[in-house]
Amino acid sequence: MTLEQVTRQLTSYIRDPESVDRPEGFEARRLNIYRDLFYKNIEGFISSGFPVLRSLYEDDDWRDIVRDFMIQHRCHTPYFLEISQEFLLYLQNSRVQRAEDPAFMQELAHYGWVELALDVSEEDLDAVAVIADGDLLEGVPRVSPLAWSLAYQYPVHLIGEKFQPQQVAELPTYLIVYRNLDEEVGFMEINSVTARMLEILLQDQSLTGRQVLAQIAAELNHADPRQVVAAGLEIMQQLRGLGIIIGITA
């Protein structure tokens, strides 16, 4: 048997010890220690990366999920910090929905992954050339690269053991998840208009704040665009205070 064949047999057993025969030539005690250690490492990273999702499952059901991930999914990275992203891909592409899986499972997992991704991101805000206290109306507002505007069918930020919605909400839930200048990850629930404002700011980084808000007023067909500009400026200032808007283009 070649080294490649031995390696494949060993890794297949580690992934699925209940269905794959133990490879010959390995001491059972040592192999079992390695098998259990491998599982515990994977399970630990997934549980810590998705604590809310983990809390919704009984221990046996959760073990089944982790084991199924190990069997069905092939990771494309050797880095432990990226296991959470691989687990999210597994949920989106490989996992067959089971009776114990809530309908919001994928969205909740995505929200959990976003928090972790922002927490470990190496994005350097100091490298972005901005005027922090610049005029948000006459200048070009810059959204922090560590602020993600998201939309979900379920209110994922409210889900927990005591609140598990059974149906899609009538209106989407809009959230900004961000990491501020103090390196703290937070979130803010916003409405569809604020979400649209952020979308425009990210799509066209040549527009001034006034131009963005004028565009929104036109899209809303608002009777008094000045009210939209005034209200929009207040929101921009609030977002700047949170570190979601980091200033205007220098």
N, C-alpha and C positions, 0 to 999 in steps of 0.2 A: 504493500500500500504506500502510495506517495505521500509526501509531507502535505500537499494540498488536500488530498483525500482525508488524511487524519484530521487536519484543521477543520474541514467542512463537517466531519462527523462530530467533532468535539463541540463546535459552535452550534450545530443543530441540537445536540443534547442539552447544552446550556440554555438555549431558548425554550425548548419544549421537552423537559425531562420525563413527562408523563407519557409521551407518545414515541420518543426516540430512544433506542437502546443505548445503554451506557457504552462508550467506546472501549475496546479492549486495550490493555497495556497501561491503564491508569489505575492507581490505587483508589478504591471506592471512597475511602474516608477523605482523602485530599480532594478528590474530584467533587464530592458533595460540598465541601467547604467552599470551593471556588464557585460552584453553581449557586449556592445560597448567597454568597457575598456579591456576586454579579447581580442577582435579582434585587437584593436589598439596596444596592447603590442606585439602580434604575428606579425602583419604587420610591426611594427617598427623594430623588430629584423631581420626580413627577408630582409627588404629594406636596412637596414644598413649593413647587411652581404653580399648582392649582389647588390651593387649600380649600376654597369654597366648594369646588366640584368634588373634592375628596370627601368633604363632610356630608355629602348627600348620599353616599353609598355605604352599605354594610361592608364589613371587612372582606368577606368572601367574594362579594361582587366586585369590589375594587381590585382584589388580587387577580380576578379573572380578566379585568380590563388590562392591567399591567402585563399579565402573561400574554394576552392576545396581541398587545402592542409588540412585544418581543418576538412573537411568532410571525405576525403578518407584515410588520413594517421593516424596511431596510433603511437604516439611517445613512445619511450622506455626509456626516461630519463626525469627527472623533472627539469633539469638544463637549464636555459635560454640560456647560452652560447653554448649549444649543439643543439639549434633549427636549426641553419644553416645546421648542418649535417643531421638532420632529414628532412629538406626541400630538401636537395640533394637526399636523399634516396627516397623521394616522387617523384621527377622528374625522377629518374632512374627506379622506380618500379611500380608506381601507375598512373602517369599522362598520359592520352591519348593525343597524339599529336593533336594540334588544328591549325587552319589556321594561327592564329596570332603568333604561336610559331616558332622562327627561328630554322633551322636545327642544329645550333651549340649550342642550349640552354643548353643541359646537360654538354657539355665540358666547356662552359663559366661559368656555375654554379660551376663546380668542381674546376676550377681555382680560382674563388672567395672564395670558401670554404677553399682551401689550404692556401691562404693568411691569412685568419682569424685563421685557426687552428695553423699555425706557430706563429702568433702574440700572442695567448693565451697559447701556449704550456708551460708546467712547466718543460720541459727538462732542466737539469742542465749541461751546458758545462764544468763547473769546476770539475764535477765528472768524466769526461773522462780523463784518464791518457795518456797524450801525451807530446812529446817534440815539442814545438811550432815552433822552428827554425831548426828542424832536417833536415837531408839530404833526400830529397824527392825521389831520385833515389835509394840510398842504404838502406834507411829505408822503413817502411811499412806505406804509407800515410793513414790517417784517415779522412774519410768524416764526416762532422758535422751531428749529428742526426737532426739538424734543417735546413738541406738542402735536398730538395726533387727534384730528377731528374724526369721529366715528359715528355710525348709525347702526342701531340694532332693532330687530323686531320685538325683542323682549327687554324689559328694564334690568339689564344684567347687573347693574351696580347695586340693586336692591335684593337680589336673589340670595337666599341662605336657607338654612334648615327650616325656618319658620315662614318663609315666603317662597313658594315655587309655583309660578304662574303656569296654568295648564293650556292657555291659548295665546296666540299672537295678539299683541296689543293693537288697539284701533289705530294708533299713531306710532310712528317710529320713536325710539329713544335716541336722542342726540347727546353725545358726550364728547368732552375734550379730556384726554388723559395726557398729562404733562409732567415733566421734571423741571423744577424751578432752580433758581440760582443757588439755593441752599442744598441742592442735590436731593430734594425730597420729591417723591412721586405723588401726585394728587389727581383728582378728577373734578370736573365741573359739568353739571347737566345744563344744556343750552336748548334753545328752541330752533326751529327750522330756519329762521331768518339769520340768526347768528351763524348757524352752520353754513348757510349760503355765503355769508360775508367772508368766512374763512376760506371757503372753496374758491371764491374769486381772487382773494389775496394770494392764494397759492398758485392759481392758474396763470395769473398775469402779474408779475412782480414789477411792472412799470406803472401801475395805476396808483394815483394818490388815494388817500382815505376818502376824500370828498368825491372823487370819481367812482369809487367802489360803492359808496352809499347812494350816490345818484343813480347808479345802475340798479341797485336794489329797489329804490323808490319807483323806478320805471317798471321793473318787473312786477311789483306789487300794485301798480297803477294807483299809487297813493295820491290822495287829493292835495296834500301839502308836503312836498318833498323835503321842505325845511325841517319838519318834525322828524322825518326818518334820519336826516343828517344829524340832528341834535341827539336823538336817542342812540344812534349808531356810534357817535363820538363817546358817549358815556360808556357804552359797552367796550369799545376799544381801550378806553382808559382803564376800565376794570381788568381787562385781559392783560394790559401792560403791567398793572400792579401785581398780577399773579405770575408774571414771567412767560405768559403765553405769546403775547406780542412783546418783542424785545427792543423795540424802538423803530426808527425809520432808516431807510437806506442812506448810508453816508455819502 
